[in-house]
Amino acid sequence: MDTTSLGRTGLKVSEICLGTMTFGNQADEETSFAIMDEAERAGVFFFDTADVYPLGGGPGQAGRTEEIVGRWIGQRGARERIVLATKCRGAMSAGPNEEGLSRKHILRACEESLRRLQTDYIDLYQAHSPDPSTPIEETLQAFDDLVRAGKVRYVGCSNYPAWQLSEALWASDRCRLARYDSAQPRYNLLFRMIEDEILPLCRARGIGVITYNPLAGGMLTGRYQKGQDVESGTRFGLEYAGDLYRRRYWQEAVFEAMAELQEFLEPRGKAIHHVALAWVLAQPGVTSAILGASKPEQLQDSLKGVDMTLDEDELRACDEVWYRLPRERDREIARR
């Protein structure tokens, strides 16, 4: 497991970041503990969560994932062994100020995350998605105050298009505020839109890139086939999130492209999910890839892709997957 710097900062992170959004819904607490134990054994010391998790959790379940992570940290005495990242922005309850990136919500959300995570500081605190109703200067001032208070070490963003990330960087420079030192975009063989602007911007400005969905919510595991019914309990069958993932990946063109890639890889003895992860990690500008699981054995298996090297023919076959897919017309940022 390689270690790298987060963008231009001195913060070191593992090339795989453990995604925790299954904890508390797809994975119960005992299973979640086993997944975190497996991650640490494998050398993964970068953990990512969010206050609104678990994914697909119903009303009133927001915060459950952070609580599970916090209990694991406390019981394992792991706080100084891991780099801990979380996010704010999503609705935590029905109140009008219980979501967004206003100063009021950010400061309250941070305090609540600290409590749930059983820690007095967060290594990387991220805006989960843009908030068009709040001036970026207000958001950055709140983050800057948290950094100065010692409650947050670094700040980052997730799901920001290039123009809004650029606007935020300019505001930080102009107002001398803490800047976004990381970006967390969706990126995989089936979704490469960030190559146009986000990745070049981050490389130019020294911003770490922490990609999520490297296995496309499980579509790149080879588990799903054309004509198959959606299974309950999987990412595509979750009550409150399955529709989002089906819109992203449950498409005839995707199934056909996956079948062709699997046919190419099978004689080479390479599993599609190992190749998909290796491909993401090999892309210029990618700092770390977020890998989640609902069982420890899933994580153990997926990590086999970390040390895989792809030859020119395999890289070309991976490119062909993207070239043959219809381009997305709806570029709206979809929240997780």
N, C-alpha and C positions, 0 to 999 in steps of 0.2 A: 504494500500500500504506500504509494508515493505521498509526500507532503509538499505543499506549495504555499506561496504567499497569496493572500487575498488582495489581488490588484496591486496597487502601489504601497499598501500598508505593510507593517511588519508582522501582522497576524498570520500565523501558520495554520493551515487547515489540511485535512486529509482529502485526497482526490475523490473519494466517495463521501457524500454527506448522507447520513441516515434520515430519511423522511419518516415522519411519525403520524401522518394524518389518518392512518388506519387504527391507531390506538384508541380504544374506548368504543369502537363500533365494530369494525371487521375483526379486530383482535381484542380480546379481553385483557385485563390487567396482567394476569399470569403470563399470557402469551407475549404481551408487549414487553414485559421484563426479560423474557427469554430472547426476544429479538434484539433488544439493546445489549444484552450480555453477549450475544453472537457477534454483533457489530464491533463491540470493544475487543473481543478476542481476535477479530480479523484486522484490527488496526484502524478501524473507523473511529475517529474522535471528534468529528464534526456532526452535530445533531441539529436538525431544523424542525421547528414546530410553528404553531400559530394559535392565537387566543380563540379563534372560531372553530378550531378542530375539536372533534373528529369529522372527517369528510363524511357527508351523508347523515350526520347526526341531526336529529329532530330538534324542535324548539326546546330550549332549556338545557341542551347538552353542550353548548359552547363552553370551552374551558376544561372539559374532561380530559383531553389529551395532555394539556400542560400539567394537570394534576398528577397524571400517571407518570409522566417524565420526571416531575418534581419528586415523587415518592421514590422512584428508582435512584435518582441522584442522591437523595438523603440516605437510603438504605445501603447503597454501594459506596458512599463517601466519594463520589465521582466528580464533584464540581470542578476541581482543578485539573482533572484529566481530560475534560471535554471542552470543546468550543461550542457554546450554546447560542443558537439563533432562534428568535421568534418574531412574530409579526403582529401588527395591529391595523385596523381599518374597518373590518367587518362588523356587522351588527351583533352586539352581545345581549341585547334585550330590545324591547319595543320602544324605549324612550327615544325622543328626537335627537339627543346628544349621545346616544349609546353606540354610535358608529361614525365613521369618517376620520378625517385627519385634522380636525380642529385641535387647537391647543388643549381645550378642555378634555376632549376624548383621549388624546394621546397620553396626557399625564395620568389620567385615571387608568387607562388600559395598561400602562407600564406598571403602575403600582399593583394592579390585580395580577398581572403576569408574574411579577416578582414573588407575590404571595403563593400563587399556585405552583410555581417552579421551585419554591423553597430555596431561593437564593437572594443575594442582595445586589447582584448586578447581572446584566445580560451582555454577552459578548457582541452580538450583532442584532440590532433591533431594526426591523424592516417595515416599510409601508407596504401593505399587502397588494394594493392597487391604487391608482390615482384617485383623488377626490376633487372633482371639478368645482365643488361648491366652496372650497377653502383655498385662499391664496397660498401659493407654494412657500412664500416667505413665512407665513404663520406656522406652517407645518415644520419647516426647517428650524425655526427659532425654538419650537418645542423640543425637537430632537437635540438641538445644540444645548439647551438647558439640561437635558437628561445626561448628556455626555459630561458637561461641566460639573454636574452633581455627583458623578461617579456611578450612576445607576446603569449607564450604557457605555460600552467601549467604542463601538463603531455603529454607523447607521447605513442602511441600504434600502433598496426598493425592489418590488416585484411587479411584474406585469405592466411596466411602464413602456410606452412606445418611445422611439428615439427622440421625438421632438419634446416630450415632457421631461425625459431624463436630461436633455440638453438645457431646458429651461431651469430645471432644478440646480444643475451644476453652475449655470450662470448666476443664479440667485445666491448660491453659497459663496461664490467668489465675490460678488458685488457687496453682500452684506456681512462677509467674513463669518460665516456660519459653518458648522459641521456639514460635510457634503456626503452624498451617497457614494460609499466606497465599494458597493456591490450592487449587482442587478441580478434578479432571479426570473429569467424568462422560460417559457416552454420551448423545448428543443428536442427533436428526435428525427429519425429517418423519414417520418411521415409529416413533419412540420418543421420547415427550415426557413421560415420567414425572417428570422432574426439575422440571417446572414447578410441581408441587404443593408441594414443600418445599425441595429443594436450592437452586433459584434464588432464592426469597424469602429464605432464610437467608443466602446468600452476599451478596445485595444489602444486607441489613440489617447484616451484620458486616464489610463491606468486603473480601470474599474474591474474588480473581480466579477466573473460570470459564473453563477451557480445555477445550472440548468435543472429544470424539473421535467417530469414525464419522459425520461430517457427510453423507457420501454412502452411508451404510449398507453399508459394505464393497463398494461397487460396485453395489448394487441400485438406487440412485438415479441411475445413469448411463444407464439405458435399454438397457443391453447385454443384459439377461436377459429372456426372455419366458416366459409360461406354457407348460408342456410341454417346455421346453428341458432337455436333459441338462446336468448340472454338468460344467464343463470343468476338467480337471486343470491345476494351476498357478495357477488363480484363487483368490481368497480363500475361495470356497465349496468348492474341491476340494483344499485343502491337507491333507496326511496327518494332521497333529496339531492342526489348528485348523478345518478345514472343517466339521466337525460342529457346532461352536459357532455358526458364522455361518449355517449352514443352519437351525438351530433359531431363530435370531434373525429371519431375514428370508425364507427360502425357503418361503413359504406362499402358498396359493392366494389368500387375501384380499389379500395384498400385491401379487401380480401384477395382480389386477383393479384395485386402486386406482391402481397405477402406469400401467396402460393408459389409465384415464380421465384422469389428470393429463396424460399425454403428448398425448392427443387434444385437451385444452383448450389446451395450450401451443403445439402445432404451428402453428396459424394465426397465432399471435403472434410466431413466429420465435424462440422462446426454448427453449434446450435444458434438459432436466429437471435435469441435474447442475449447471448454472449457477444455476438457480432454487433448487435445494436448498441450495447453499452460501450464496447471497445471503440466503435465508430464515434460516439459522442465525445469520449475522453480524448480522442486523437485530433479533434478539431481545434484549429488555432484560436486562442482567446478563451477557451473553456477552462475555468479554474477547478470546478468540482461538479459532479453530477449527483443529484438527489435520488437515492434509491430507497424505495419503501418495500414493505412486505406485510403480509398478514400472518405468516408463520416463519419461525426461525430458519427452517430448512429452505424456504424460498429465498431468503436473503443469502444463505450459504451458497446456494446454487448460482444465483445471479452474479455473485462476486467473482465467479470464475472468468467472467468477461474482462476483469480489470487487467490481467496480464496478457491478454490476447493481442497479437499483432496481425493486422490485415494486410494482405498483399495487394498489388495494383488491380488485379482482376476482381478481388473481393470489394475493394473500394469503388470500382466502376459499377459493380452490381448494386451496391448500396445507393449510388447516385441515380441509377436507373429507376429505383423505386420512386424517388422524388420527381424525376422528370416525367414520369407517366401519369402522375396523379393530377386531377383537375385542380386548378388554383382556387384558393378560397376567395370568395367575393366579399364575404362578411368579415371585416377586419376588426370588429369590436373586440376589446379585451375581455375574455371570459374569465370570471373569477372562479377560483377553486372553492 
